[in-house]
């Protein structure tokens, strides 16, 4: 992964799942049914020490979705 090459190993990695409701027609029942599409994503946290901000990177389907800066590291 390119992130590891650029940033190094993250301090923490959190795994999440979004459940998105999807309504689909069920021909055998003759009605619409609701099911959930599971969309996993992860947030990697990088702590670069006291002189730099903590960086959180959200990754979904192998692509960076969002980069956030937090407070100073420790």
N, CA, C and O atoms as CSV, one atom per row, in Angstrom:
chain,resi,resn,atom,element,x,y,z
A,1,UNK,N,N,0.842,-1.176,0.000
A,1,UNK,CA,C,0.000,0.000,0.000
A,1,UNK,C,C,0.888,1.240,0.000
A,1,UNK,O,O,1.885,1.297,0.719
A,2,UNK,N,N,0.533,2.197,-0.783
A,2,UNK,CA,C,1.313,3.432,-0.899
A,2,UNK,C,C,1.339,4.247,0.383
A,2,UNK,O,O,2.334,4.916,0.658
A,3,UNK,N,N,0.275,4.210,1.174
A,3,UNK,CA,C,0.244,4.986,2.411
A,3,UNK,C,C,1.366,4.563,3.348
A,3,UNK,O,O,2.015,5.410,3.962
A,4,UNK,N,N,1.597,3.277,3.462
A,4,UNK,CA,C,2.656,2.782,4.342
A,4,UNK,C,C,4.014,3.257,3.833
A,4,UNK,O,O,4.886,3.607,4.628
A,5,UNK,N,N,4.194,3.271,2.536
A,5,UNK,CA,C,5.457,3.741,1.967
A,5,UNK,C,C,5.665,5.221,2.280
A,5,UNK,O,O,6.785,5.628,2.590
A,6,UNK,N,N,4.620,6.026,2.206
A,6,UNK,CA,C,4.720,7.463,2.417
A,6,UNK,C,C,4.709,7.838,3.894
A,6,UNK,O,O,5.558,8.608,4.344
A,7,UNK,N,N,3.740,7.293,4.664
A,7,UNK,CA,C,3.558,7.669,6.058
A,7,UNK,C,C,4.213,6.719,7.059
A,7,UNK,O,O,4.476,7.114,8.195
A,8,UNK,N,N,4.478,5.486,6.664
A,8,UNK,CA,C,4.928,4.464,7.599
A,8,UNK,C,C,3.728,3.721,8.173
A,8,UNK,O,O,2.603,3.884,7.698
A,9,UNK,N,N,3.969,2.916,9.183
A,9,UNK,CA,C,2.879,2.160,9.812
A,9,UNK,C,C,2.003,3.100,10.636
A,9,UNK,O,O,2.524,3.979,11.322
A,10,UNK,N,N,0.688,2.930,10.580
A,10,UNK,CA,C,-0.197,3.780,11.382
A,10,UNK,C,C,-0.093,3.435,12.863
A,10,UNK,O,O,0.266,2.316,13.229
A,11,UNK,N,N,-0.411,4.408,13.707
A,11,UNK,CA,C,-0.442,4.185,15.155
A,11,UNK,C,C,-1.636,3.330,15.542
A,11,UNK,O,O,-1.570,2.540,16.484
A,12,UNK,N,N,-2.729,3.494,14.805
A,12,UNK,CA,C,-3.952,2.729,15.074
A,12,UNK,C,C,-4.748,2.588,13.778
A,12,UNK,O,O,-4.714,3.459,12.908
A,13,UNK,N,N,-5.465,1.466,13.674
A,13,UNK,CA,C,-6.358,1.233,12.537
A,13,UNK,C,C,-7.699,0.780,13.102
A,13,UNK,O,O,-7.767,-0.191,13.857
A,14,UNK,N,N,-8.756,1.484,12.735
A,14,UNK,CA,C,-10.101,1.133,13.185
A,14,UNK,C,C,-10.914,0.659,11.987
A,14,UNK,O,O,-10.877,1.273,10.921
A,15,UNK,N,N,-11.641,-0.428,12.166
A,15,UNK,CA,C,-12.485,-0.999,11.123
A,15,UNK,C,C,-13.943,-0.622,11.405
A,15,UNK,O,O,-14.404,-0.728,12.541
A,16,UNK,N,N,-14.661,-0.186,10.379
A,16,UNK,CA,C,-16.066,0.192,10.508
A,16,UNK,C,C,-16.879,-0.442,9.388
A,16,UNK,O,O,-16.337,-0.847,8.360
A,17,UNK,N,N,-18.183,-0.520,9.605
A,17,UNK,CA,C,-19.111,-0.968,8.564
A,17,UNK,C,C,-20.311,-0.034,8.546
A,17,UNK,O,O,-20.925,0.224,9.581
A,18,UNK,N,N,-20.634,0.460,7.382
A,18,UNK,CA,C,-21.879,1.209,7.196
A,18,UNK,C,C,-22.911,0.246,6.652
A,18,UNK,O,O,-22.627,-0.532,5.741
A,19,UNK,N,N,-24.106,0.298,7.209
A,19,UNK,CA,C,-25.216,-0.520,6.707
A,19,UNK,C,C,-26.157,0.415,5.955
A,19,UNK,O,O,-26.801,1.283,6.544
A,20,UNK,N,N,-26.222,0.218,4.642
A,20,UNK,CA,C,-27.045,1.070,3.791
A,20,UNK,C,C,-28.299,0.292,3.400
A,20,UNK,O,O,-28.188,-0.772,2.792
A,21,UNK,N,N,-29.502,0.801,3.738
A,21,UNK,CA,C,-30.721,0.077,3.375
A,21,UNK,C,C,-30.963,0.126,1.867
A,21,UNK,O,O,-30.816,1.163,1.220
A,22,UNK,N,N,-31.341,-1.035,1.334
A,22,UNK,CA,C,-31.631,-1.162,-0.099
A,22,UNK,C,C,-32.967,-1.891,-0.232
A,22,UNK,O,O,-33.164,-2.966,0.336
A,23,UNK,N,N,-33.878,-1.288,-0.991
A,23,UNK,CA,C,-35.176,-1.912,-1.216
A,23,UNK,C,C,-35.161,-2.542,-2.609
A,23,UNK,O,O,-34.807,-1.890,-3.591
A,24,UNK,N,N,-35.552,-3.827,-2.680
A,24,UNK,CA,C,-35.540,-4.547,-3.959
A,24,UNK,C,C,-36.836,-5.334,-4.100
A,24,UNK,O,O,-37.435,-5.764,-3.114
A,25,UNK,N,N,-37.244,-5.507,-5.331
A,25,UNK,CA,C,-38.472,-6.251,-5.601
A,25,UNK,C,C,-38.184,-7.745,-5.559
A,25,UNK,O,O,-37.256,-8.221,-6.213
A,26,UNK,N,N,-38.975,-8.483,-4.790
A,26,UNK,CA,C,-38.870,-9.939,-4.694
A,26,UNK,C,C,-40.030,-10.542,-5.479
A,26,UNK,O,O,-41.176,-10.506,-5.032
A,27,UNK,N,N,-39.725,-11.098,-6.657
A,27,UNK,CA,C,-40.761,-11.633,-7.554
A,27,UNK,C,C,-41.494,-12.820,-6.949
A,27,UNK,O,O,-42.678,-13.010,-7.225
A,28,UNK,N,N,-40.820,-13.626,-6.130
A,28,UNK,CA,C,-41.483,-14.795,-5.537
A,28,UNK,C,C,-42.518,-14.379,-4.501
A,28,UNK,O,O,-43.525,-15.066,-4.336
A,29,UNK,N,N,-42.298,-13.291,-3.811
A,29,UNK,CA,C,-43.263,-12.790,-2.830
A,29,UNK,C,C,-44.218,-11.780,-3.439
A,29,UNK,O,O,-45.299,-11.536,-2.903
A,30,UNK,N,N,-43.816,-11.189,-4.564
A,30,UNK,CA,C,-44.647,-10.182,-5.204
A,30,UNK,C,C,-44.670,-8.854,-4.458
A,30,UNK,O,O,-45.643,-8.105,-4.534
A,31,UNK,N,N,-43.599,-8.572,-3.745
A,31,UNK,CA,C,-43.543,-7.346,-2.966
A,31,UNK,C,C,-42.093,-6.862,-2.868
A,31,UNK,O,O,-41.155,-7.565,-3.244
A,32,UNK,N,N,-41.944,-5.662,-2.361
A,32,UNK,CA,C,-40.598,-5.130,-2.137
A,32,UNK,C,C,-40.102,-5.570,-0.766
A,32,UNK,O,O,-40.869,-5.613,0.197
A,33,UNK,N,N,-38.829,-5.893,-0.685
A,33,UNK,CA,C,-38.210,-6.283,0.581
A,33,UNK,C,C,-37.012,-5.367,0.837
A,33,UNK,O,O,-36.385,-4.843,-0.084
A,34,UNK,N,N,-36.729,-5.202,2.104
A,34,UNK,CA,C,-35.618,-4.348,2.510
A,34,UNK,C,C,-34.471,-5.221,2.984
A,34,UNK,O,O,-34.655,-6.099,3.827
A,35,UNK,N,N,-33.289,-4.978,2.441
A,35,UNK,CA,C,-32.083,-5.626,2.952
A,35,UNK,C,C,-31.003,-4.557,3.091
A,35,UNK,O,O,-31.179,-3.422,2.648
A,36,UNK,N,N,-29.917,-4.920,3.693
A,36,UNK,CA,C,-28.855,-3.952,3.962
A,36,UNK,C,C,-27.579,-4.322,3.223
A,36,UNK,O,O,-27.145,-5.474,3.229
A,37,UNK,N,N,-26.996,-3.323,2.593
A,37,UNK,CA,C,-25.713,-3.479,1.921
A,37,UNK,C,C,-24.636,-3.049,2.912
A,37,UNK,O,O,-24.644,-1.915,3.389
A,38,UNK,N,N,-23.711,-3.956,3.218
A,38,UNK,CA,C,-22.635,-3.668,4.156
A,38,UNK,C,C,-21.475,-3.041,3.394
A,38,UNK,O,O,-20.982,-3.620,2.426
A,39,UNK,N,N,-21.034,-1.855,3.828
A,39,UNK,CA,C,-19.929,-1.151,3.190
A,39,UNK,C,C,-18.817,-0.936,4.220
A,39,UNK,O,O,-18.886,-0.007,5.024
A,40,UNK,N,N,-17.783,-1.802,4.197
A,40,UNK,CA,C,-16.700,-1.651,5.168
A,40,UNK,C,C,-15.767,-0.498,4.797
A,40,UNK,O,O,-15.595,-0.178,3.621
A,41,UNK,N,N,-15.176,0.110,5.803
A,41,UNK,CA,C,-14.135,1.110,5.601
A,41,UNK,C,C,-13.255,1.137,6.846
A,41,UNK,O,O,-13.633,0.605,7.890
A,42,UNK,N,N,-12.100,1.746,6.736
A,42,UNK,CA,C,-11.208,1.827,7.881
A,42,UNK,C,C,-10.650,3.237,8.016
A,42,UNK,O,O,-10.591,4.003,7.054
A,43,UNK,N,N,-10.245,3.552,9.240
A,43,UNK,CA,C,-9.612,4.831,9.527
A,43,UNK,C,C,-8.250,4.534,10.144
A,43,UNK,O,O,-8.150,3.911,11.201
A,44,UNK,N,N,-7.204,4.993,9.457
A,44,UNK,CA,C,-5.837,4.829,9.950
A,44,UNK,C,C,-5.408,6.134,10.600
A,44,UNK,O,O,-5.586,7.209,10.027
A,45,UNK,N,N,-4.840,6.039,11.800
A,45,UNK,CA,C,-4.380,7.206,12.535
A,45,UNK,C,C,-2.856,7.197,12.574
A,45,UNK,O,O,-2.233,6.198,12.931
A,46,UNK,N,N,-2.273,8.328,12.198
A,46,UNK,CA,C,-0.820,8.488,12.188
A,46,UNK,C,C,-0.435,9.554,13.207
A,46,UNK,O,O,-0.935,10.678,13.162
A,47,UNK,N,N,0.461,9.188,14.129
A,47,UNK,CA,C,0.933,10.101,15.158
A,47,UNK,C,C,2.404,10.392,14.863
A,47,UNK,O,O,3.252,9.507,14.974
A,48,UNK,N,N,2.697,11.622,14.492
A,48,UNK,CA,C,4.053,11.997,14.088
A,48,UNK,C,C,4.843,12.682,15.205
A,48,UNK,O,O,5.934,13.198,14.961
A,49,UNK,N,N,4.312,12.692,16.406
A,49,UNK,CA,C,5.026,13.284,17.531
A,49,UNK,C,C,4.484,14.653,17.918
A,49,UNK,O,O,3.541,15.158,17.310
A,50,UNK,N,N,5.091,15.238,18.932
A,50,UNK,CA,C,4.601,16.488,19.535
A,50,UNK,C,C,4.668,17.699,18.613
A,50,UNK,O,O,3.916,18.653,18.810
A,51,UNK,N,N,5.529,17.689,17.633
A,51,UNK,CA,C,5.709,18.864,16.779
A,51,UNK,C,C,4.774,18.890,15.570
A,51,UNK,O,O,4.716,19.891,14.856
A,52,UNK,N,N,4.040,17.797,15.335
A,52,UNK,CA,C,3.168,17.722,14.153
A,52,UNK,C,C,1.773,17.260,14.553
A,52,UNK,O,O,1.576,16.680,15.621
A,53,UNK,N,N,0.820,17.527,13.684
A,53,UNK,CA,C,-0.560,17.122,13.947
A,53,UNK,C,C,-0.773,15.636,13.687
A,53,UNK,O,O,-0.118,15.036,12.835
A,54,UNK,N,N,-1.697,15.060,14.435
A,54,UNK,CA,C,-2.144,13.694,14.169
A,54,UNK,C,C,-2.944,13.725,12.871
A,54,UNK,O,O,-3.698,14.667,12.629
A,55,UNK,N,N,-2.786,12.715,12.046
A,55,UNK,CA,C,-3.501,12.632,10.772
A,55,UNK,C,C,-4.363,11.375,10.759
A,55,UNK,O,O,-3.889,10.288,11.087
A,56,UNK,N,N,-5.627,11.528,10.379
A,56,UNK,CA,C,-6.546,10.395,10.242
A,56,UNK,C,C,-6.938,10.279,8.776
A,56,UNK,O,O,-7.363,11.251,8.153
A,57,UNK,N,N,-6.790,9.071,8.238
A,57,UNK,CA,C,-7.085,8.836,6.824
A,57,UNK,C,C,-8.166,7.760,6.722
A,57,UNK,O,O,-8.002,6.641,7.208
A,58,UNK,N,N,-9.280,8.130,6.073
A,58,UNK,CA,C,-10.397,7.196,5.874
A,58,UNK,C,C,-10.219,6.527,4.512
A,58,UNK,O,O,-10.042,7.195,3.493
A,59,UNK,N,N,-10.272,5.186,4.517
A,59,UNK,CA,C,-10.086,4.399,3.300
A,59,UNK,C,C,-11.323,3.543,3.074
A,59,UNK,O,O,-11.768,2.816,3.962
A,60,UNK,N,N,-11.870,3.644,1.862
A,60,UNK,CA,C,-13.052,2.861,1.498
A,60,UNK,C,C,-12.814,2.273,0.116
A,60,UNK,O,O,-12.486,2.995,-0.825
A,61,UNK,N,N,-12.979,0.968,-0.003
A,61,UNK,CA,C,-12.772,0.241,-1.258
A,61,UNK,C,C,-11.382,0.492,-1.840
A,61,UNK,O,O,-11.221,0.611,-3.055
A,62,UNK,N,N,-10.381,0.572,-0.964
A,62,UNK,CA,C,-9.006,0.738,-1.406
A,62,UNK,C,C,-8.612,2.140,-1.808
A,62,UNK,O,O,-7.484,2.352,-2.253
A,63,UNK,N,N,-9.511,3.111,-1.665
A,63,UNK,CA,C,-9.224,4.493,-2.041
A,63,UNK,C,C,-9.339,5.415,-0.833
A,63,UNK,O,O,-10.176,5.206,0.044
A,64,UNK,N,N,-8.498,6.427,-0.800
A,64,UNK,CA,C,-8.572,7.424,0.263
A,64,UNK,C,C,-9.826,8.266,0.035
A,64,UNK,O,O,-10.014,8.834,-1.041
A,65,UNK,N,N,-10.675,8.343,1.046
A,65,UNK,CA,C,-11.917,9.105,0.959
A,65,UNK,C,C,-11.800,10.462,1.643
A,65,UNK,O,O,-12.395,11.446,1.204
A,66,UNK,N,N,-11.019,10.501,2.735
A,66,UNK,CA,C,-10.939,11.740,3.517
A,66,UNK,C,C,-9.657,11.741,4.338
A,66,UNK,O,O,-9.250,10.709,4.870
A,67,UNK,N,N,-9.028,12.902,4.437
A,67,UNK,CA,C,-7.858,13.088,5.292
A,67,UNK,C,C,-8.184,14.206,6.269
A,67,UNK,O,O,-8.571,15.301,5.861
A,68,UNK,N,N,-8.027,13.931,7.558
A,68,UNK,CA,C,-8.317,14.906,8.599
A,68,UNK,C,C,-7.096,15.114,9.480
A,68,UNK,O,O,-6.363,14.170,9.772
A,69,UNK,N,N,-6.884,16.342,9.898
A,69,UNK,CA,C,-5.819,16.641,10.845
A,69,UNK,C,C,-6.447,16.828,12.218
A,69,UNK,O,O,-7.479,17.485,12.357
A,70,UNK,N,N,-5.813,16.244,13.230
A,70,UNK,CA,C,-6.284,16.400,14.588
A,70,UNK,C,C,-5.381,17.372,15.341
A,70,UNK,O,O,-4.758,18.251,14.746
A,71,UNK,N,N,-5.323,17.201,16.645
A,71,UNK,CA,C,-4.444,18.030,17.448
A,71,UNK,C,C,-3.004,17.557,17.332
A,71,UNK,O,O,-2.690,16.657,16.554
A,72,UNK,N,N,-2.141,18.174,18.114
A,72,UNK,CA,C,-0.734,17.762,18.099
A,72,UNK,C,C,-0.597,16.348,18.649
A,72,UNK,O,O,-1.354,15.928,19.523
A,73,UNK,N,N,0.375,15.632,18.124
A,73,UNK,CA,C,0.638,14.262,18.567
A,73,UNK,C,C,1.236,14.229,19.957
A,73,UNK,O,O,1.316,15.248,20.643
A,74,UNK,N,N,1.648,13.060,20.353
A,74,UNK,CA,C,2.241,12.866,21.694
A,74,UNK,C,C,3.520,12.070,21.582
A,74,UNK,O,O,4.169,11.799,22.593
